[in-house]
Amino acid sequence: MSQLKHHDTSGLSDFGYKQSLSTGSIGKFASFAAGVSYISILTSVFQLFYFGYGTAGPAYWWTWVGVFVGQLMVALVFAELAGRYPVAGAVYNWSKQLASKTTSWMAGWLMLIASIVTIGAVALSLQITMPQIWQGFQMVGDGTGPYDFAVNGVLLATILITFTTLVNAFGVKLTTAINSIGVFVELFAAVFLVLALAWHAVRGPEVVFDTQGLGQGQPLGYFGVFLIAAMASGYAMYGFDTAGSLGEETKNPKKTAPRAIIRAVTASFILGGAVLLAALLAAPDLSDPKLGEADGGLQYIVLSVLGGPFGKAFLLCVVVAITVCALAVHAAAIRMMFAMARDNNLPFSSQLAKVHPVRKTPTTAAITTGVLAIIPLLINIGQPAIFTILSSIGIVLIYLAYLLVTAPMLRNRFLKKWPLADDGAESGFSLGKKRGFIVNLIAVVWGAAMTVNLIWPRPEIYNSEPPFEWYFQWGGVIFVGFVVVVGLLLYRLRIRHRTGVLEEHAAAVPDSADADDQLAPALV
């Protein structure tokens, strides 16, 4: 069990690192934008509205509220950690301060794999939007073939991932500039979309209590389908830790990152919830089956209500949101890969941790992440339910990674090791003892319950379309189990024997007698 560190973390030297990335390149809005673009309400809400609505009807809106409450508790815990430890690879480095070496490595490993899977899942959402703007974007078949939709989605996703790879490899300044512009467009479009849909409302807000009789005959009734539909909202509200992961490149990160984390998840909840509600109010016919189909959904409502040119203009904004979302997820994955490689905690660490001398970005990590993100798409290219499968697996892995931070932190609260003793070190955000314990406890219970809910081998998520095979239905369990087992074996049998900060990234060793204590955080 590593000991909590009681030192000022204002500089990387306190972690045993020297500054390699571009310092101070990210301001307050850019930090906030990183979290918002990862969550990306226009991406997530438009991508899986059809699934949530088709599974649980209009009342699925309440999953948005439930997921927000749970994820806000996690965000508050993360904000407290970001106020102490603004270091790249946030989840991984936060876990290093709270847990054993194996636990912290697994947190980083799961988050890295989850981010790579999520890049592909986000990029796939272009298929749900672009052909509805212009049929010419359906480049594979006419969309009616059994695999036209999935194969074309993989093609569009590959093009987008190639773009995000090039931008991220070029440097963080270009990435954050595109990200900030994209988030501004996304927020502006979301507000106007809410107003436009609300103007065309044909029913009242009581629609959110309409279950459409779904769930009848199932063991848990409507609650059962409600839990399944929660995947659509759960897919939206994560990634807020990105602001913390960019801490090394952020101005005044101890104060900026915590506030960016909380504001990102809150703003996304408010705007996303408003978009969903306005869409339900304005939908011409709630019994229209297209609302619950992948080639219909929220995009179909927008086009039906706002008309061709105006509706397609909003869908273009959704494409912008998808692009910056993929860009942000890619950027977060790069920082995680770099942070772990810097500690010699990944295969080929010396190559993955290389930082371009001019652009100050881990170019090799950027390219490697992009290539790896395309592989799951190619493997699932013949699976029509690829959208829900990748989305759900990505969420499960991230929820597990989050648990490897919130659970050890709760343990340390029990042991009176958190909050840290007043040692004069600056902290940008604090929940306090009593409130922090309650928030932390809820975060752990929530994370564990949601993980079980999402990984449960339901055909509705993992095998909703033919071919119906047992290994598709159990795909989530199999894949997550494989990632966990491979990760543990890789670390325990090989990596743990050589872990330690790479020489080119190590801070100068102090001459004082406590040099070992100063370097300890980086060597766990």
GULUMTI-406333 format. One record per residue (C-alpha): z, x, y; residue in one letter; chain. Coordinates in pm, whole numbers. Layout:
BEGIN
up | east | north | residuo | cadena
Z | X | Y | a | A
...
END
This chain:
BEGIN
up | east | north | residuo | cadena
0 | 0 | 0 | m | A
-104 | 153 | 331 | s | A
148 | 145 | 611 | q | A
82 | -34 | 935 | l | A
3 | 210 | 1211 | k | A
216 | 216 | 1521 | h | A
-5 | 396 | 1765 | h | A
-235 | 328 | 2053 | d | A
-576 | 235 | 1929 | t | A
-750 | 259 | 2265 | s | A
-955 | 552 | 2136 | g | A
-1134 | 616 | 1811 | l | A
-947 | 943 | 1767 | s | A
-644 | 735 | 1673 | d | A
-840 | 626 | 1364 | f | A
-958 | 977 | 1292 | g | A
-1310 | 916 | 1424 | y | A
-1512 | 1065 | 1704 | k | A
-1732 | 841 | 1917 | q | A
-2082 | 815 | 1767 | s | A
-2210 | 475 | 1875 | l | A
-2315 | 374 | 2226 | s | A
-1994 | 334 | 2426 | t | A
-1951 | 47 | 2671 | g | A
-2297 | -101 | 2612 | s | A
-2163 | -453 | 2551 | i | A
-2003 | -659 | 2828 | g | A
-1802 | -981 | 2819 | k | A
-2096 | -1220 | 2790 | f | A
-2277 | -1002 | 2537 | a | A
-1962 | -988 | 2323 | s | A
-1927 | -1366 | 2341 | f | A
-2299 | -1402 | 2272 | a | A
-2271 | -1190 | 1956 | a | A
-2021 | -1434 | 1806 | g | A
-2208 | -1742 | 1926 | v | A
-2543 | -1618 | 1799 | s | A
-2397 | -1539 | 1455 | y | A
-2252 | -1891 | 1433 | i | A
-2566 | -2025 | 1608 | s | A
-2518 | -2399 | 1623 | i | A
-2888 | -2475 | 1659 | l | A
-2961 | -2267 | 1349 | t | A
-2684 | -2394 | 1124 | s | A
-2680 | -2756 | 1240 | v | A
-3056 | -2791 | 1210 | f | A
-3075 | -2594 | 885 | q | A
-2834 | -2801 | 676 | l | A
-2806 | -3137 | 853 | f | A
-3031 | -3283 | 585 | y | A
-2791 | -3165 | 313 | f | A
-2476 | -3293 | 481 | g | A
-2630 | -3626 | 577 | y | A
-2806 | -3675 | 245 | g | A
-2484 | -3606 | 57 | t | A
-2223 | -3796 | 259 | a | A
-2407 | -4004 | 520 | g | A
-2307 | -4032 | 888 | p | A
-1938 | -3983 | 811 | a | A
-2018 | -3625 | 713 | y | A
-1967 | -3558 | 1086 | w | A
-1593 | -3529 | 1014 | w | A
-1652 | -3220 | 802 | t | A
-1744 | -3050 | 1131 | w | A
-1399 | -3129 | 1268 | v | A
-1216 | -3025 | 951 | g | A
-1399 | -2694 | 918 | v | A
-1337 | -2614 | 1284 | f | A
-961 | -2664 | 1254 | v | A
-944 | -2435 | 951 | g | A
-1173 | -2169 | 1094 | q | A
-993 | -2173 | 1429 | l | A
-678 | -2064 | 1246 | m | A
-872 | -1773 | 1094 | v | A
-1023 | -1689 | 1433 | a | A
-677 | -1674 | 1594 | l | A
-559 | -1431 | 1326 | v | A
-869 | -1219 | 1380 | f | A
-823 | -1228 | 1757 | a | A
-478 | -1076 | 1716 | e | A
-621 | -797 | 1502 | l | A
-916 | -740 | 1738 | a | A
-664 | -694 | 2017 | g | A
-517 | -399 | 1825 | r | A
-805 | -254 | 1627 | y | A
-1146 | -280 | 1804 | p | A
-1337 | -79 | 1543 | v | A
-1680 | -120 | 1380 | a | A
-1675 | -313 | 1053 | g | A
-1393 | -534 | 1177 | a | A
-1289 | -710 | 855 | v | A
-1297 | -382 | 661 | y | A
-1101 | -185 | 919 | n | A
-852 | -465 | 982 | w | A
-779 | -487 | 610 | s | A
-720 | -110 | 608 | k | A
-427 | -163 | 845 | q | A
-272 | -432 | 628 | l | A
-348 | -376 | 262 | a | A
-412 | -130 | -18 | s | A
-716 | 94 | -35 | k | A
-874 | -119 | -306 | t | A
-818 | -443 | -114 | t | A
-961 | -308 | 210 | s | A
-1264 | -164 | 31 | w | A
-1328 | -498 | -140 | m | A
-1301 | -679 | 194 | a | A
-1571 | -456 | 334 | g | A
-1784 | -474 | 19 | w | A
-1775 | -856 | 4 | l | A
-1843 | -887 | 376 | m | A
-2135 | -647 | 352 | l | A
-2297 | -830 | 58 | i | A
-2229 | -1165 | 227 | a | A
-2392 | -1051 | 551 | s | A
-2699 | -925 | 366 | i | A
-2732 | -1257 | 179 | v | A
-2675 | -1449 | 504 | t | A
-2956 | -1265 | 684 | i | A
-3195 | -1406 | 425 | g | A
-3039 | -1752 | 436 | a | A
-3070 | -1767 | 815 | v | A
-3426 | -1637 | 812 | a | A
-3522 | -1901 | 555 | l | A
-3436 | -2174 | 805 | s | A
-3760 | -2099 | 987 | l | A
-3932 | -2292 | 708 | q | A
-3732 | -2605 | 788 | i | A
-3838 | -2594 | 1153 | t | A
-4170 | -2414 | 1212 | m | A
-4405 | -2631 | 996 | p | A
-4267 | -2936 | 1182 | q | A
-4379 | -2776 | 1510 | i | A
-4726 | -2689 | 1382 | w | A
-4863 | -2742 | 1032 | q | A
-5040 | -2407 | 1058 | g | A
-4706 | -2237 | 994 | f | A
-4726 | -2373 | 638 | q | A
-4937 | -2079 | 522 | m | A
-4880 | -2129 | 147 | v | A
-5049 | -2442 | 17 | g | A
-5014 | -2767 | 207 | d | A
-4641 | -2811 | 146 | g | A
-4680 | -3064 | -134 | t | A
-4686 | -2817 | -425 | g | A
-4364 | -2765 | -621 | p | A
-4309 | -2418 | -474 | y | A
-4510 | -2432 | -150 | d | A
-4201 | -2497 | 59 | f | A
-3990 | -2220 | -95 | a | A
-4263 | -1954 | -110 | v | A
-4371 | -2016 | 249 | n | A
-4007 | -1998 | 353 | g | A
-3975 | -1656 | 192 | v | A
-4288 | -1539 | 374 | l | A
-4161 | -1653 | 716 | l | A
-3816 | -1510 | 642 | a | A
-3962 | -1171 | 550 | t | A
-4151 | -1155 | 880 | i | A
-3833 | -1236 | 1074 | l | A
-3623 | -982 | 883 | i | A
-3883 | -716 | 956 | t | A
-3850 | -798 | 1327 | f | A
-3468 | -786 | 1327 | t | A
-3480 | -456 | 1140 | t | A
-3704 | -296 | 1401 | l | A
-3500 | -427 | 1695 | v | A
-3166 | -321 | 1548 | n | A
-3306 | 20 | 1456 | a | A
-3420 | 71 | 1815 | f | A
-3072 | 39 | 1964 | g | A
-2780 | -186 | 2054 | v | A
-2891 | -228 | 2416 | k | A
-3217 | -394 | 2313 | l | A
-3036 | -598 | 2050 | t | A
-2773 | -730 | 2291 | t | A
-3032 | -796 | 2563 | a | A
-3242 | -1013 | 2330 | i | A
-2925 | -1169 | 2191 | n | A
-2786 | -1261 | 2532 | s | A
-3116 | -1414 | 2646 | i | A
-3146 | -1604 | 2319 | g | A
-2791 | -1738 | 2339 | v | A
-2847 | -1852 | 2697 | f | A
-3158 | -2040 | 2582 | v | A
-2966 | -2183 | 2286 | e | A
-2671 | -2307 | 2493 | l | A
-2902 | -2449 | 2761 | f | A
-3116 | -2625 | 2499 | a | A
-2811 | -2761 | 2313 | a | A
-2669 | -2921 | 2627 | v | A
-3000 | -3082 | 2721 | f | A
-3059 | -3194 | 2363 | l | A
-2723 | -3372 | 2362 | v | A
-2806 | -3544 | 2692 | l | A
-3158 | -3638 | 2582 | a | A
-3046 | -3783 | 2249 | l | A
-2750 | -3963 | 2408 | a | A
-2990 | -4124 | 2657 | w | A
-3179 | -4273 | 2362 | h | A
-2868 | -4390 | 2175 | a | A
-2919 | -4713 | 1979 | v | A
-2567 | -4744 | 1833 | r | A
-2208 | -4659 | 1916 | g | A
-1983 | -4370 | 1805 | p | A
-1831 | -4586 | 1529 | e | A
-2126 | -4466 | 1322 | v | A
-1922 | -4159 | 1222 | v | A
-1714 | -4388 | 999 | f | A
-2019 | -4512 | 806 | d | A
-2015 | -4378 | 448 | t | A
-2325 | -4577 | 342 | q | A
-2146 | -4655 | 16 | g | A
-2195 | -4300 | -110 | l | A
-1962 | -4160 | -374 | g | A
-1930 | -4482 | -569 | q | A
-1880 | -4425 | -938 | g | A
-1773 | -4063 | -890 | q | A
-1424 | -3944 | -996 | p | A
-1311 | -3868 | -640 | l | A
-1515 | -4141 | -476 | g | A
-1633 | -4069 | -122 | y | A
-1391 | -3777 | -91 | f | A
-1588 | -3600 | -363 | g | A
-1919 | -3617 | -177 | v | A
-1738 | -3536 | 148 | f | A
-1618 | -3207 | -4 | l | A
-1973 | -3125 | -111 | i | A
-2109 | -3206 | 237 | a | A
-1849 | -2971 | 387 | a | A
-2079 | -2686 | 283 | m | A
-2313 | -2780 | 569 | a | A
-2037 | -2737 | 828 | s | A
-1877 | -2443 | 649 | g | A
-2209 | -2261 | 675 | y | A
-2200 | -2292 | 1053 | a | A
-1858 | -2172 | 1158 | m | A
-1817 | -1816 | 1045 | y | A
-1925 | -1479 | 1182 | g | A
-1704 | -1500 | 1489 | f | A
-1557 | -1165 | 1382 | d | A
-1884 | -1006 | 1500 | t | A
-1735 | -960 | 1847 | a | A
-1462 | -746 | 1688 | g | A
-1710 | -552 | 1478 | s | A
-1892 | -446 | 1796 | l | A
-1564 | -324 | 1949 | g | A
-1662 | 43 | 1959 | e | A
-1960 | -48 | 2178 | e | A
-1779 | -300 | 2400 | t | A
-1627 | -254 | 2744 | k | A
-1247 | -299 | 2739 | n | A
-1266 | -423 | 2376 | p | A
-895 | -498 | 2326 | k | A
-914 | -776 | 2582 | k | A
-1281 | -869 | 2553 | t | A
-1314 | -905 | 2175 | a | A
-1020 | -1143 | 2108 | p | A
-1129 | -1383 | 2380 | r | A
-1491 | -1365 | 2266 | a | A
-1386 | -1457 | 1910 | i | A
-1191 | -1766 | 2018 | i | A
-1447 | -1878 | 2275 | r | A
-1735 | -1838 | 2031 | a | A
-1587 | -2063 | 1763 | v | A
-1462 | -2319 | 2018 | t | A
-1788 | -2341 | 2213 | a | A
-1984 | -2371 | 1889 | s | A
-1760 | -2655 | 1769 | f | A
-1793 | -2852 | 2092 | i | A
-2168 | -2817 | 2130 | l | A
-2247 | -2845 | 1760 | g | A
-2029 | -3153 | 1720 | g | A
-2193 | -3310 | 2025 | a | A
-2544 | -3242 | 1889 | v | A
-2456 | -3400 | 1554 | l | A
-2296 | -3704 | 1716 | l | A
-2583 | -3757 | 1961 | a | A
-2833 | -3734 | 1676 | a | A
-2648 | -3999 | 1476 | l | A
-2637 | -4225 | 1782 | l | A
-3008 | -4188 | 1851 | a | A
-3162 | -4186 | 1502 | a | A
-3401 | -4485 | 1485 | p | A
-3317 | -4572 | 1124 | d | A
-3015 | -4428 | 944 | l | A
-3151 | -4550 | 611 | s | A
-3468 | -4344 | 646 | d | A
-3474 | -4109 | 342 | p | A
-3635 | -3834 | 553 | k | A
-3298 | -3774 | 720 | l | A
-3168 | -3636 | 392 | g | A
-3470 | -3426 | 298 | e | A
-3531 | -3058 | 374 | a | A
-3863 | -3129 | 546 | d | A
-3703 | -3396 | 764 | g | A
-3340 | -3378 | 870 | g | A
-3234 | -3325 | 1230 | l | A
-3577 | -3192 | 1322 | q | A
-3723 | -3525 | 1214 | y | A
-3477 | -3714 | 1436 | i | A
-3562 | -3498 | 1739 | v | A
-3935 | -3548 | 1693 | l | A
-3894 | -3921 | 1628 | s | A
-3670 | -3983 | 1930 | v | A
-3805 | -3744 | 2191 | l | A
-4173 | -3756 | 2102 | g | A
-4419 | -3484 | 2009 | g | A
-4443 | -3236 | 2302 | p | A
-4084 | -3277 | 2426 | f | A
-3938 | -3276 | 2075 | g | A
-4141 | -2971 | 1973 | k | A
-4020 | -2787 | 2284 | a | A
-3664 | -2831 | 2156 | f | A
-3768 | -2714 | 1811 | l | A
-3910 | -2398 | 1971 | l | A
-3562 | -2338 | 2112 | c | A
-3430 | -2376 | 1758 | v | A
-3671 | -2102 | 1648 | v | A
-3531 | -1880 | 1926 | v | A
-3178 | -1958 | 1804 | a | A
-3271 | -1871 | 1445 | i | A
-3420 | -1542 | 1560 | t | A
-3113 | -1430 | 1757 | v | A
-2886 | -1554 | 1479 | c | A
-3066 | -1336 | 1226 | a | A
-3052 | -1051 | 1477 | l | A
-2674 | -1089 | 1518 | a | A
-2605 | -1117 | 1146 | v | A
-2818 | -808 | 1089 | h | A
-2629 | -619 | 1362 | a | A
-2293 | -712 | 1206 | a | A
-2411 | -603 | 861 | a | A
-2523 | -268 | 1002 | i | A
-2181 | -205 | 1160 | r | A
-2010 | -289 | 832 | m | A
-2239 | -57 | 637 | m | A
-2190 | 219 | 895 | f | A
-1811 | 177 | 904 | a | A
-1780 | 203 | 526 | m | A
-2029 | 490 | 502 | a | A
-1845 | 680 | 777 | r | A
-1543 | 678 | 546 | d | A
-1762 | 797 | 258 | n | A
-1697 | 461 | 93 | n | A
-2053 | 375 | -9 | l | A
-2318 | 539 | -224 | p | A
-2540 | 766 | -9 | f | A
-2280 | 753 | 268 | s | A
-2401 | 1060 | 453 | s | A
-2744 | 901 | 501 | q | A
-2617 | 552 | 583 | l | A
-2372 | 687 | 843 | a | A
-2633 | 883 | 1036 | k | A
-2658 | 783 | 1402 | v | A
-2977 | 842 | 1598 | h | A
-2900 | 1108 | 1861 | p | A
-3082 | 923 | 2141 | v | A
-3058 | 553 | 2054 | r | A
-2698 | 585 | 1928 | k | A
-2756 | 340 | 1643 | t | A
-2731 | 381 | 1262 | p | A
-3107 | 365 | 1203 | t | A
-3095 | 426 | 827 | t | A
-2833 | 153 | 784 | a | A
-3051 | -87 | 986 | a | A
-3355 | -28 | 766 | i | A
-3155 | -35 | 442 | t | A
-2992 | -364 | 538 | t | A
-3329 | -521 | 615 | g | A
-3479 | -414 | 282 | v | A
-3176 | -537 | 87 | l | A
-3184 | -874 | 268 | a | A
-3535 | -943 | 141 | i | A
-3449 | -879 | -227 | i | A
-3250 | -1204 | -288 | p | A
-3541 | -1398 | -136 | l | A
-3789 | -1247 | -379 | l | A
-3559 | -1310 | -676 | i | A
-3525 | -1679 | -585 | n | A
-3883 | -1729 | -470 | i | A
-3956 | -1986 | -741 | g | A
-3637 | -2186 | -687 | q | A
-3692 | -2495 | -464 | p | A
-3317 | -2517 | -388 | a | A
-3311 | -2160 | -254 | i | A
-3185 | -2283 | 87 | f | A
-2860 | -2436 | -34 | t | A
-2803 | -2171 | -304 | i | A
-2818 | -1870 | -70 | l | A
-2625 | -2053 | 202 | s | A
-2340 | -2145 | -30 | s | A
-2315 | -1800 | -192 | i | A
-2305 | -1636 | 151 | g | A
-2022 | -1864 | 263 | i | A
-1815 | -1802 | -53 | v | A
-1838 | -1424 | -18 | l | A
-1743 | -1435 | 349 | i | A
-1450 | -1668 | 287 | y | A
-1327 | -1427 | 18 | l | A
-1364 | -1133 | 255 | a | A
-1171 | -1323 | 524 | y | A
-895 | -1396 | 271 | l | A
-858 | -1021 | 208 | l | A
-753 | -995 | 572 | v | A
-554 | -1314 | 633 | t | A
-358 | -1299 | 303 | a | A
-237 | -936 | 348 | p | A
-147 | -1017 | 707 | m | A
61 | -1315 | 592 | l | A
233 | -1086 | 342 | r | A
319 | -846 | 620 | n | A
460 | -1131 | 826 | r | A
687 | -1215 | 532 | f | A
797 | -852 | 516 | l | A
861 | -845 | 894 | k | A
592 | -580 | 939 | k | A
391 | -796 | 1176 | w | A
389 | -834 | 1472 | p | A
412 | -458 | 1516 | l | A
721 | -314 | 1679 | a | A
689 | -254 | 2052 | d | A
568 | 104 | 2057 | d | A
400 | 94 | 2394 | g | A
56 | 44 | 2242 | a | A
-164 | -204 | 2422 | e | A
-240 | -532 | 2249 | s | A
-505 | -760 | 2391 | g | A
-388 | -1079 | 2218 | f | A
-73 | -1197 | 2040 | s | A
28 | -1519 | 1866 | l | A
396 | -1431 | 1852 | g | A
620 | -1449 | 1545 | k | A
673 | -1820 | 1474 | k | A
339 | -1953 | 1591 | r | A
161 | -1659 | 1429 | g | A
325 | -1727 | 1093 | f | A
223 | -2096 | 1095 | i | A
-133 | -2018 | 1203 | v | A
-163 | -1741 | 944 | n | A
-27 | -1963 | 663 | l | A
-276 | -2240 | 744 | i | A
-558 | -1983 | 758 | a | A
-476 | -1857 | 407 | v | A
-436 | -2203 | 250 | v | A
-754 | -2321 | 419 | w | A
-954 | -2016 | 312 | g | A
-843 | -2041 | -51 | a | A
-910 | -2416 | -74 | a | A
-1252 | -2389 | 86 | m | A
-1350 | -2098 | -138 | t | A
-1273 | -2303 | -450 | v | A
-1456 | -2601 | -305 | n | A
-1771 | -2402 | -228 | l | A
-1792 | -2201 | -549 | i | A
-1739 | -2506 | -773 | w | A
-2052 | -2528 | -996 | p | A
-2186 | -2857 | -866 | r | A
-2549 | -2937 | -939 | p | A
-2577 | -3092 | -591 | e | A
-2550 | -2743 | -441 | i | A
-2665 | -2496 | -703 | y | A
-2921 | -2692 | -905 | n | A
-3025 | -2998 | -706 | s | A
-3393 | -2972 | -802 | e | A
-3576 | -2886 | -1126 | p | A
-3582 | -2675 | -1333 | p | A
-3233 | -2784 | -1433 | f | A
-3071 | -2488 | -1605 | e | A
-2703 | -2409 | -1664 | w | A
-2736 | -2063 | -1511 | y | A
-2859 | -2215 | -1184 | f | A
-2564 | -2456 | -1170 | q | A
-2323 | -2172 | -1241 | w | A
-2521 | -1937 | -1018 | g | A
-2253 | -1919 | -750 | g | A
-1978 | -1830 | -995 | v | A
-2199 | -1580 | -1177 | i | A
-2326 | -1406 | -864 | f | A
-1988 | -1390 | -690 | v | A
-1821 | -1273 | -1010 | g | A
-2089 | -1008 | -1055 | f | A
-2043 | -882 | -698 | v | A
-1664 | -864 | -739 | v | A
-1673 | -689 | -1079 | v | A
-1943 | -440 | -978 | v | A
-1755 | -369 | -655 | g | A
-1427 | -303 | -833 | l | A
-1589 | -78 | -1094 | l | A
-1787 | 112 | -831 | l | A
-1478 | 178 | -623 | y | A
-1226 | 248 | -897 | r | A
-1451 | 467 | -1112 | l | A
-1638 | 659 | -846 | r | A
-1586 | 603 | -476 | i | A
-1206 | 621 | -450 | r | A
-1213 | 979 | -578 | h | A
-1416 | 1102 | -281 | r | A
-1322 | 867 | 3 | t | A
-1246 | 1022 | 341 | g | A
-1401 | 1045 | 687 | v | A
-1728 | 1236 | 682 | l | A
-1702 | 1567 | 863 | e | A
-1966 | 1479 | 1121 | e | A
-1771 | 1165 | 1219 | h | A
-1418 | 1307 | 1206 | a | A
-1218 | 1350 | 1525 | a | A
-1077 | 1691 | 1602 | a | A
-754 | 1743 | 1408 | v | A
-453 | 1763 | 1645 | p | A
-245 | 2077 | 1639 | d | A
75 | 1877 | 1620 | s | A
277 | 1845 | 1303 | a | A
185 | 1478 | 1270 | d | A
-187 | 1547 | 1235 | a | A
-190 | 1387 | 892 | d | A
-34 | 1069 | 1030 | d | A
-300 | 1053 | 1301 | q | A
-579 | 1070 | 1044 | l | A
-417 | 839 | 791 | a | A
-585 | 515 | 909 | p | A
-930 | 657 | 850 | a | A
-851 | 790 | 504 | l | A
-732 | 471 | 340 | v | A
END
